[in-house]
Amino acid sequence: MNALRAVIEIGSTGIRLLVAEITSDNKRNILDRSEQLVNLGRDVFTTGSISSQTLHACIRILSRYVEQLNGWGLKPEDATVIGTSAVREADNRDPFLDRIKIKTGFTVKVIDGIEENRLMYIAVTECLKDESPSMQKNDSIILEIAGGATEMMLMENGRMAAAHSMRLGTVIIEQKIHALSGNIDDAKRFIGEFILNTRNNLNIEMNLAKVKRFIAVGGDMKLAAIFAGKPVSPFMWEIQREDFNNFVNEVQHYTPEECVARFKINYNETSIFQISLTAYNLFVQLTNVSSVFVPDISIREGVIISSTNHVDETLQAEFNSQIFASASSLLKKYQGDERHAEFVKNVSLKIYDALQEENGLEAQDRILLEVSAILHDIGMFIQADNHNLHGKYIINNSEIFGLSREEKAIVAFITCFHKGKIQVSENQEFRLLSRSTRMSILKLSAILRLADALDRSHSQKLSDFTIHFAQDSITFRIKGHHNLTLEKLAVEEKCDLFENVFGYKVVLV
């Protein structure tokens, strides 16, 4: 049976609606698109708040969308409504969301930059799924420059090397340049300096000179592709590097009136359009790519795909692998012991799976355990003493592709609890979490502590073992002849949480 899905995105420059039909064979047919401009970004990035005038404009637009959805037999509660950087950064965000709920019935979910990256990745991957395997393994950059932020993903050999949400948005740049009475040349210098300061860090994560494919996402790039590129598939354009550079240089010298006449855009959008193309072009210049690919997608398509009940298993597995690749890249950046992390990860998952019938955890918890196992010793980069605390700090202040802020906080807690005495009653930050979240963290921490203890010597000598359950004990039976003294001491030190949480005494033989 076919189903309808609706997504509304409240962005920095406008409010956009997408309605799609999900067929019984999981295909997506776009039925309706709408876009209405609104000055959210200009308000927030200059004054810090959403003005009363803009609030009322948003309510008028969303009220029209209620009527539009009614035409498809959908109610406000049937739609997924997301707010991005402008809503996220507004000082009066909560009153703004409350008025929208009361006046229109829409409940807005404010997403962070990493969630935007996740949704963009899902949409781009779906768009490119018919590519050849060799193309998919190219070093690639996926870039979207929006009104309030720039979302970037670096893919090395098809694996996630890094994901970033940078506070470089077209509306932010426009407001800064306007305050200085500057022009497009000043904007170009501003963007160039930002990129210059960012380039070295990006090159550490992936050699930009080796990038073979540049994927640019966003409405401004789609407009550029229509005028300067050519379609290579029903949902993809390609712009040759030289053609794109010439097009951008030409548009930079247009007056607002010329932009309106040629591109049929709103007068107030012209400077943002010029700034956007300039920024994309400067990022392209960091690489040696011969062309730029522009898919006809947005994060709204990502929401549609991720909200279906039958998400493609291959796509989901690929997405999960990118989460782990991002965590591994972070560990490598901080010079972690990759062999030890791999061993602890495998043992953690083996214990988790052995307990699956009684651990009371969700599928996503297994993913969080795997990420935690990869990163559990990352704090050693700062200092061996209290490295669990240092690790918690690094994780909370780093970007891990595919994990929300809340999920990243869970990983940070698990990393913190993998070592030392856990004093839950004295940890106010932990106590503020919901009971179910606290229990998930304690269960996953208990598993990680035990897995880490089984490689106390960091020699990975106990990789071959079996797990046996008795009524009140769990026995790890090691195959082969090994000196288990260090591991037995470590298990004795770290098994207390496991025994308290799962009720099993731990035996190592």
N, C-alpha and C positions, 0 to 999 in steps of 0.2 A: 504494500500500500504506500502510495506517495505521501510525503509530508512536506509542509512548508516551514521554512526557517527565515527569521528576520533579524537583521543586525543593524543597530544604529551606532555610529561612532561620533562622539562629541569631541572634535579636534580643535586645534589652535586657530584654524582659519574658517572652519565651517562644520556643519552637522550633516552627516551623510547616511543614507538609508540604503540597505540592500535586502531584497527579498529573493529567496531561492527555493526551488522545489527539489527535494531529495527523492529520487525515484526508488523503486523497490530493488533495483540492482545497484544502488548507491551512487548513481550519477547525479550531478548537480546542474540544474538548469536555472539560469538567472532570469527572473521574471520582472523585476522592477529595480530601478536605481533612481535615487534623488540626491541632490546636493544643494544646500542653502548656505550662503556665506554668513559668517558672524564673527565679531571682533573679540573673541575670547582671549586669544593670544596677545593682542595689542593691549588689552586691559591688564592682564596678569603680569606680563613681562615689563610693564612700565610702572604700574601702581601696586602690584602684588595682589590685587583683588579683582573680582568680577563686578563690574558696575551694575547698578540697578537697571540701566537702559539695556545692557547686554543680557541680563537675566531675563527681562521681559521679551527680548527678541528670541532667545532660546526657547522660552515657553511657547511663543507663537509658532515657531518652526515645529517643535515637537508636537504641538496640538494638531497641526496639519498632518503630521506623520501618523497620529492616532487615526485620523479619518482615512488616510491612505491605507493603513493596515486593515481597517475595518472592511475596506473593499476587497481584501483578500481573505476575509473571515478570521482575522487575527486580532487579538486583544493586546493591550500594553504589556501584560504579564507574559505573553508569548514571545516577546522580543528580547534579545540580548542587547543591552545598551552598555557601551563602554566609554569611559572618559580617559583621555590621554594626557599629555604633559601639561597643558594649560589648566585643566581641572585639577590635576594632581598637585600643582604648585600654588593654587589659589589659596590665600589666607582664609577666605570665606567659603571654602569648599563645602563644608557640611551644611550650612544654611542654603547654599546653591542647590545641592542635591536634594535637600528636604523640600524646597519649593517645587522642584521638578516633579518629585514623587506626588506631592499633594495636588498639583495643578494638572498633571498629565497621566499619572498612574505608572510612569516608567521608573524602574529601579535601576540606578546607574552603578555599574561596577568600575571603580577607578583602577586601572592597571598600571604597573610600573614598566620601566624601559625594557627590562629583560623579558617580561611577558609580551611586549610588543615584538621583540626579536623572535620569540617563540612562534607567535602567530604568523609573522612574516615568513619565517623559515618553512612552516607548514604549507603556506600558500605557494611559495616559490617551488618547493619540492614537488608539490602536486602538478604545477605547471610544467615542470621539467622531467616528469617521470618517464616520458617516452624517449629521453635522450639515450645515446649509446653509453655503455659502462665506462668507456675511455674518457668521454666528455665529463661524466659525473665525477671522475677522479682527478680532474684538473684542479690546480690551485685557483681558488676563486675568491672574489669579494662580492658580498651582497650588501647593498647600501640603500638606505632610504633617508632622505633629508626632509624632515617635516617642519612644521611651524615652530615647534618648541624644542626639538631634539633631533639628533642624527643617530640612527640605528645602523650598526655595522656588524657584519659577521665575516670572519676570516676562515676560509676552508682550505686546509692543506691536504692534498691527496684525497679530497672528498671528505676529510674528517674535520670536525670543528676545532680550530686552533684557538679562537678567541671570539667573544661576543661583547660588544660595547654599546652602551647608550650614552652618547656624549651631548652635553648641553650646548650644542651648536645648531640652532634652529633659524629658519629664514625670518620669522617674525622678530625673534630676539635680535638678529643682526640688523634688520630694518630699523628697529627702535633705537639701537645704539648709534647707527649712522645718522638717523634723523635728528637725534639729540645734539649731534655735532655739526648739523647742517652739511653733511657730507653727500657724496654721490656714489655711483656704482663703482668707480675706481677705488674709493675709500673702502667700500664693502669688500672688494677683491683683495685689497691689502690686509684687511682684518681677517678674512677667511684664510688667506695664505699664511699669515703668521700662526694662526691656530693649527693649521695642518702641519706646518713646519715643526711646531712644538710636539705634535702628536706622532710624526713620522717615525722617529727613532724607536719609540715604544712599540709601534706596530711592526716595525722591521724585526724587533726582537722576537715577536710572536710568530711572524711568518715573513719570509723574504719577499717583499713586494715586487721586486724585479722579476720574480718567477711566476707572477700571477698570469694565468692564461685566459681567464674569463672574468669579466666585470658585469655584474647584474645590477641594474639601477631600477629601483622601485619608486613609484610615486606618480601623481597626476601631472606634475610639470614635465617629468621625463616622458610620459606617454604623449604629451602634446609635442615635445621636441621630436619624438620618434615619428610621429605622423608627418611632420614637415621635413625632417632631415634623414629619416631612415627608411627601411623597407620591411614589410612583414615577412617573417620566415616560417610562421605557423599561424593558426587562427588566434593564438593568444600570446604571440611574441613578435617583437620587432628587433631589428639589428641596425645600429648606426655605426658607420665606419668612423674610426677615431678622428681622422682629418676632417670629415664632414661635420662631426659633432663640434669640434673645436672652432671651425669656421662659422657654424650656425650660432654658437654661443657668442663669439666675438661680434657677429652682426647684430644680434639681439641686444647686446649691451649698449649699443649706440641708438637704439630706438627711443623715441619719445613715448610717453604713456599713450598718447593718441594713436601712434603707429602700432603699438602692441595691441590695443583694443581692436583696431581695424583689421589687422592680419590674423590674430589668434582668437578673436571673439571672446576675450576674457573681460572680467569686470575691471573698471578703471583702477579701483583700489588694490587689485591683485598685481598690477603690472610690475611694481618694484620688487615684490616678493618673487614673482616669476623670474625676473632677471637675476636676483640674488641666488635663487635656487639653482638655476642652470650654471651660474658661475661656480658655485660650490661643488656641484657634481663634476664639472670639468677639471677643477683643481685636484679633486681626489683621483680622477682618471689619470692625470699627469704623474701621479706617484708610481704608476705601473707602466709596463711596456705593452699593454694589450693593444690589439689592432682594431678592436671594435667594442661597442657597448651593447649589451642585450637588455631589452626593456620588456618585462612581462606585463600582461594586462591583468594585474591582480593587486590586492591591497590586504591589510590585516583583517578587513571584514570577511574576505573569502577564507582567511585562516580561522576565524571564529566559526564560520559555517561548517568547515571541514571538521574542526575539533569537537563540535557540538553534536555531530551525528552519532547515532547509537552503534553504527557499524563502521568505525574507523578502520581503514585498510590496515591489516596486520603488518604488512611489509613496511608501510609508511610509519606505523607506530614503532616497530622495531628499529627502523632507521633513525627515527627521532630520538629514541632512548640511547642508541649508540652514540649520537652526537652529544648527549648530556655527559656520558662517560668520557668521551674524547675531550670535552671542555674541561672536566675535572682533572684528567691526566695532564693536559697542557698547563693547568694551573700548578699542579705538583711539580712538573718539570721546570716551570718558571722559578719556583722557590727551591730548586735543587734537592728535591726529596728522594728518598730511597725507593726507586720504582719497583725493584724486585720484591722488596718487603711489602710494599703496598699491594702488589699483585697477589702475593701469597695470602695476605690478610683478607683481601677482597674475596678470593676463592673460598677460603675457609669460612668466612662469615656467611657467604651465600649457601654453603653446604649445611651449616648449622641451621640457618633460617629455613631452608627447605625441609630439613629433618623435623623441624618443629611446626611445619605449616598447618597441620590439622588442629593445633591447639594454641598457636601464637596470637590469634585474634587480630591480625594485621591485614592491611589492604595491599593490593598489588603495587601501589605507588610507594609503600613503605620499603619494599625490596629495592626499589631504585634508590631511595634515600640512603639505605644501608650501604649499597654498593659505592655511592659517591662518598659517603663518610669513611668507608674503609680505604678508598684511594687517598683521601686527604687527611687521615687521622694524625699523621706525624708531620704535617706541613709546617707546624710551628717550630720545628727543629731549626728552621732557617734563621730564626731570631735567637733562640737559646734552648739548650736541652732541658734545663730546669724550667718547670711550668710550661713545657711546650704545648700542652693541651690548651692552656689559656691563650697562648700566643696564636695557636691554630684557630681558635674560636674567633679571635680578632681578625685574622687574615681572611677567613671565610666570610665573615659578616661584611667586610669591606672590599670584597672582590666580586666579580661577575662570573656566574656559572650559567652557561647557556641552558635554557629549558626549565630552570627552577625559579619559582616565584620567590618573593622576599620572605614569605612565611616558610617555604620549604627550605630555603637557604639557612634560615635561623634554626630550623630543626637539625640540619646537618651540622651547624656550628655547635649546638648543644651536645650532639652525639660525640663529636670530636672532643669537646671539653670533658665529657664524662668517661672517655675511654681510659683515663689514667687517674690515679689518686682516689682519695676518699670522696664519695658523693654525699654532700650535706644538703639534701633537698629542702629541708625546713628552713635553712638559712639563705637559700638562693631566691631572693624576691622576684627577680626577672623570670625564673622558671615557674614560680608559684602563680604568676599572673596568667600563664597559659591555661587552656581548657584541660579538664581532667583527661579526656581522650588523647589529646596531644602529649600531655605529660607521660601517660602510660606508653604511648608509642615510642617516645624518646628513651624511656627507661628500658624497654624491651630491646630496642635496637642497640642501645649502649651496652647492655648486658652481653649480647651476642658479639659485639665488636671487641669488648674487653677480653672475652674468652679466646677469640680468634687471634688477637694480638699476643696473648700470653703463649700461644702455641708456636710463636716464632720469636721468642725472647732473645735468642742468639742471632737473629737476622740472617740465618743460614738456610732457611727453607728446607730443613732436613726432614720435617715431619709431614710432608705433603701427601703421603699415602697412609690413610687411616680410615677406619670405619666407626660409625656411631651406633651405639646400642642403648636402648632404654630399658630400665627396670621400673618397678613401681615408684621408687623414690630417688632414682639416680640416672645419670646419663654418663656412659663410659665411652671414652675415646681410645680405641684400640689401635696402637701404632704398629704398622707392618715394618719388619726389619729390625735390626739391632742398633739402637741409638742410645746415647747417654741423655737421659731425660731430666737430669738434675735441674738445669736452669728453667726448663719449661714447667716442671712440677712446682717449683718455687713460685713462678709467675702465676700459674693457675691458682695456687693457694692464695696469692695476694689479690687476684682479680675476680675470683669466682663468687664473691659474696653477693654482688648484685644479681647475677644469674640465678643463684639459689633462692634469693628473696623473690625475684620476679616470676620465675617459672616453677619453683618448688622442687627442683632436682639438685641433688648433690652431684658434684662434678668429680669424675674419676678418670685419671690418665694412666694407661698401662701400655 
